[in-house]
Amino acid sequence: MSSPGFRSALASRAFRRLCLAHGVATVGQLVLTLAVGVHVLLETRSGVWVSVTVALAFAPYAVCSALAGVLADRRSRSAVLAGAAWVRAALALGLVVGTVVGWPVAAMVGVTALIAVAATPSFPALAAATPECVPDRDLPAANALVTCVENVTWIGGPGVFGLLVLAGAGTEGAVLVAAVLFVGAGTVAMPVRLHRPVRAQPTGWLGDLVAGVATVARRPEIRRPMSLAVLDNFLYGYLVVAIVLLADTAPAGDSPLGLLNATLTAGALASMLVVNRFTRGDRTSAVLVVTLLGFCATLVVLGAVGASALGVALVAVAGGTTLVAEVAAVTLLQRGTDSATLARVFGIYDQLNVGAIALGSLLAGPLSAVAGPRGGLVAVAGLGIVLTLPVLVGQLRRRAPGLSSAQTSGPETSSSWGSRRTSAATSVRDA
């Protein structure tokens, strides 16, 4: 038997296909959004319309993801992921026709928003499908790969659009390429056959959504890692804007903005080499807390030293620690949630985290205007430490010698925030 790691996780044909399909569809999503944004600008010469276009292309993730998770809990997760790609392909082909016949701008923006709504089930479906495709020991590596695919495709999508523009493709051509990518994603995911989750007490859509929210609220082995993940993403959203503001304070002609952003990504990618080792077994919850504290502490020091050479190195550390914390949180959620509600939990997770990133980004400007870019970063990161330390203290107390077995058992005090899931790929039938 091979040792846990990326090679072992990628040995699952189903996981490879679903992960690839999600990545290809995400590239198509970004290409389409940017293409329509450029089309709207050319048609209206209005920055407001462009802002509305881009906002409506991303707002569904913060509004509809929880309901999208309900869908992925009522159907086969692989079928949901493939279906999300096929629906986007059909709508994108409609947009191609719209650009040719001259649809009104409002119609183009509306269809683009519908495509974004159709995209929201993709991540909850993939996150819930991963434990069905790989054994428990490979979950950290698989989650790291999913996170890498998310990061690379969100970065690579604008690059693909840029290449299309350089090649002379107009709006019609770029949207057509996006439609082809959606078709490719659906084709890749379609052969995977995962069973539909077993539902103990079938209810309506609203009942399923309420049950998912109640699961997150009532079960500490789910609530705690999700709360820490939301904090991690809030700080990340703040950092993305803070990097721009820190770079702006550098001496004229010596802006390190490009270097800081590249280093942030490089640190995150480098951490993938060790994340599966750090997040094995029962230590995953401790890794989440420690790496989140490390992320906060790194931001405090970064705020103290600013955009210096040391600051560049600290940004790399920040990129690595935030990714490890996210992978650990996702792994804990997969291990602590039953299969029937897993997609709903990840729909809520996605919705809260997108909102947290947006909130952190929105707060960075006003707080920096009051306390300065460096002072604002120190204040926010210090708040992160204050919120995370009690969790670490609680873990240390639960692990302290002398506690009775009654005190250390049960979901409220489990040191691993939930039992280990041992779902192997027995339910996977690759066609």
ZIURCOR-V488547 format. One record per residue. RES is the residue in one letter. SS is DSSP state (h for helix, s for strand, l for the rest). PHI is phi in degrees with one decimal (* if undefined). Layout:
res->(RES;RES)
ss->(SS;SS)
phi->(PHI;PHI)
This chain:
res->(M;S;S;P;G;F;R;S;A;L;A;S;R;A;F;R;R;L;C;L;A;H;G;V;A;T;V;G;Q;L;V;L;T;L;A;V;G;V;H;V;L;L;E;T;R;S;G;V;W;V;S;V;T;V;A;L;A;F;A;P;Y;A;V;C;S;A;L;A;G;V;L;A;D;R;R;S;R;S;A;V;L;A;G;A;A;W;V;R;A;A;L;A;L;G;L;V;V;G;T;V;V;G;W;P;V;A;A;M;V;G;V;T;A;L;I;A;V;A;A;T;P;S;F;P;A;L;A;A;A;T;P;E;C;V;P;D;R;D;L;P;A;A;N;A;L;V;T;C;V;E;N;V;T;W;I;G;G;P;G;V;F;G;L;L;V;L;A;G;A;G;T;E;G;A;V;L;V;A;A;V;L;F;V;G;A;G;T;V;A;M;P;V;R;L;H;R;P;V;R;A;Q;P;T;G;W;L;G;D;L;V;A;G;V;A;T;V;A;R;R;P;E;I;R;R;P;M;S;L;A;V;L;D;N;F;L;Y;G;Y;L;V;V;A;I;V;L;L;A;D;T;A;P;A;G;D;S;P;L;G;L;L;N;A;T;L;T;A;G;A;L;A;S;M;L;V;V;N;R;F;T;R;G;D;R;T;S;A;V;L;V;V;T;L;L;G;F;C;A;T;L;V;V;L;G;A;V;G;A;S;A;L;G;V;A;L;V;A;V;A;G;G;T;T;L;V;A;E;V;A;A;V;T;L;L;Q;R;G;T;D;S;A;T;L;A;R;V;F;G;I;Y;D;Q;L;N;V;G;A;I;A;L;G;S;L;L;A;G;P;L;S;A;V;A;G;P;R;G;G;L;V;A;V;A;G;L;G;I;V;L;T;L;P;V;L;V;G;Q;L;R;R;R;A;P;G;L;S;S;A;Q;T;S;G;P;E;T;S;S;S;W;G;S;R;R;T;S;A;A;T;S;V;R;D;A)
ss->(l;l;l;l;l;h;h;h;h;h;l;l;h;h;h;h;h;h;h;h;h;h;h;h;h;h;h;h;h;h;h;h;h;h;h;h;h;h;h;h;h;h;h;h;l;l;h;h;h;h;h;h;h;h;h;h;h;h;h;h;h;h;h;l;h;h;h;h;h;h;h;h;h;h;l;l;h;h;h;h;h;h;h;h;h;h;h;h;h;h;h;h;h;h;h;h;h;h;h;h;h;l;l;l;h;h;h;h;h;h;h;h;h;h;h;h;h;h;h;l;h;h;h;h;h;h;h;h;h;h;h;h;h;l;l;h;h;h;h;h;h;h;h;h;h;h;h;h;h;h;h;h;h;h;h;h;h;h;h;h;h;h;h;h;h;h;l;l;l;l;h;h;h;h;h;h;h;h;h;h;h;h;h;h;h;h;h;h;h;h;l;s;s;s;l;l;l;l;l;l;l;l;l;l;h;h;h;h;h;h;h;h;h;h;h;h;h;h;l;h;h;h;h;h;h;h;h;h;h;h;h;h;h;h;h;h;h;h;h;h;h;h;h;h;h;h;h;h;l;l;l;l;l;l;l;l;h;h;h;h;h;h;h;h;h;h;h;h;h;h;h;h;h;h;h;h;h;h;l;l;h;h;h;h;h;h;h;h;h;h;h;h;h;h;h;h;h;h;h;h;h;h;h;h;h;l;l;l;h;h;h;h;h;h;h;h;h;h;h;h;h;h;h;h;h;h;h;h;h;h;h;h;h;h;h;h;l;l;h;h;h;h;h;h;h;h;h;h;h;h;h;h;h;h;h;h;h;h;h;h;h;h;h;h;h;h;h;h;h;h;h;h;h;h;h;h;h;h;h;h;h;h;h;h;h;h;h;h;h;h;h;h;h;h;h;h;h;h;h;l;l;l;l;l;h;h;h;h;l;l;l;l;l;l;l;l;l;l;l;l;l;l;l;l;h;h;h;s;s;s;l)
phi->(*;-71.4;-74.3;-59.5;163.8;-64.5;-62.8;-66.4;-65.0;-74.3;-65.8;-78.2;-62.1;-63.0;-63.4;-57.8;-65.9;-66.9;-65.1;-64.4;-60.7;-62.8;-64.9;-63.4;-65.7;-65.9;-59.9;-59.8;-60.8;-71.4;-58.8;-64.6;-60.2;-67.4;-63.3;-67.0;-59.6;-65.4;-60.3;-62.9;-63.4;-65.8;-79.3;-112.2;53.7;-119.8;-66.3;-64.4;-63.1;-63.9;-61.8;-62.4;-60.7;-68.3;-62.0;-71.0;-81.2;-114.7;-56.8;-56.8;-65.1;-88.3;-112.9;-107.1;-62.7;-63.6;-68.1;-63.3;-64.2;-61.1;-58.6;-72.3;-92.1;-102.8;-133.4;-58.2;-62.8;-66.4;-67.0;-64.8;-64.2;-65.3;-62.3;-61.0;-71.1;-65.2;-62.3;-63.8;-62.1;-64.0;-66.9;-65.5;-63.3;-62.7;-65.9;-58.9;-62.0;-62.0;-69.6;-74.5;-88.8;84.8;-58.3;-61.6;-58.5;-60.7;-68.0;-61.5;-66.3;-63.1;-66.5;-60.6;-65.4;-64.1;-63.8;-66.2;-61.6;-64.7;-80.6;-63.3;-74.1;-63.2;-68.5;-57.0;-65.6;-66.7;-63.0;-75.1;-76.8;-56.8;-65.3;-79.6;-98.2;-126.7;-69.6;-55.2;-64.4;-98.4;-60.0;-58.5;-65.0;-63.1;-66.3;-63.1;-66.1;-62.1;-62.9;-63.0;-60.4;-59.1;-65.3;-64.8;-71.9;-67.6;-80.6;-75.3;-55.3;-59.9;-65.1;-62.8;-62.2;-60.2;-64.9;-64.8;-64.7;-62.3;-79.6;90.0;-74.0;-83.1;-60.1;-59.6;-64.6;-66.7;-66.6;-64.6;-61.3;-60.8;-62.4;-63.5;-64.4;-63.7;-61.8;-61.9;-63.0;-63.8;-66.3;-67.7;-79.8;-57.9;-68.1;-76.7;-124.0;-98.5;-66.1;-68.5;-58.5;-80.5;-107.5;-66.1;-131.4;-57.3;-133.1;-74.5;-60.6;-64.7;-62.1;-64.2;-65.0;-61.7;-63.4;-65.3;-63.0;-63.7;-61.0;-66.1;-70.8;-93.2;-103.9;-63.4;-68.6;-104.6;-63.1;-65.7;-63.8;-66.6;-62.2;-68.2;-64.8;-62.3;-62.0;-58.9;-72.7;-61.1;-65.5;-63.9;-59.4;-64.8;-63.4;-57.8;-77.1;-61.0;-60.5;-62.4;-70.4;-65.0;-63.5;-69.1;-86.6;-69.1;-56.0;-56.8;80.3;-132.7;-73.7;-94.4;-57.9;-61.5;-65.1;-64.1;-66.7;-64.1;-68.3;-59.7;-67.0;-62.1;-63.8;-65.0;-66.4;-64.8;-66.6;-64.1;-69.0;-123.3;-62.9;-68.8;-76.0;-71.7;-107.4;-82.7;60.2;-76.3;-87.6;-60.0;-64.3;-66.6;-62.6;-57.9;-67.4;-65.8;-69.9;-66.4;-62.1;-62.8;-61.4;-61.9;-62.5;-62.1;-68.3;-61.5;-66.0;-60.1;-64.1;-74.3;-97.5;72.2;-83.2;-98.5;-61.5;-64.8;-61.1;-61.9;-63.7;-66.7;-62.4;-62.5;-62.6;-61.6;-61.3;-70.7;-70.3;-67.9;-69.7;-61.2;-62.0;-66.7;-62.2;-63.0;-64.4;-61.8;-62.9;-64.1;-64.6;-66.5;-77.3;-96.8;-114.1;-71.9;-59.2;-67.3;-116.4;-64.7;-65.5;-62.7;-61.2;-75.9;-64.3;-64.7;-56.7;-64.2;-63.5;-66.2;-72.6;-62.4;-62.9;-66.4;-63.2;-62.8;-64.7;-61.1;-66.1;-67.9;-75.4;-59.4;-63.9;-61.1;-67.5;-66.4;-65.7;-86.7;-105.4;85.4;-57.9;-75.3;-64.7;-63.4;-65.0;-62.0;-64.3;-67.7;-66.5;-63.4;-62.8;-60.8;-64.9;-60.9;-77.2;-90.9;-55.9;-59.0;-66.9;-63.3;-61.4;-62.0;-64.1;-64.1;-66.2;-67.9;-91.7;-64.7;-65.6;100.9;-74.7;-73.8;-62.5;-67.4;-76.1;-102.3;-105.5;94.9;-66.1;-73.3;-124.2;-62.8;-67.9;-101.0;56.4;127.5;-72.0;-72.6;-88.7;-118.4;-74.4;-87.1;-90.3;-72.1;-90.9;-94.0;-126.0;-76.5;-80.2)
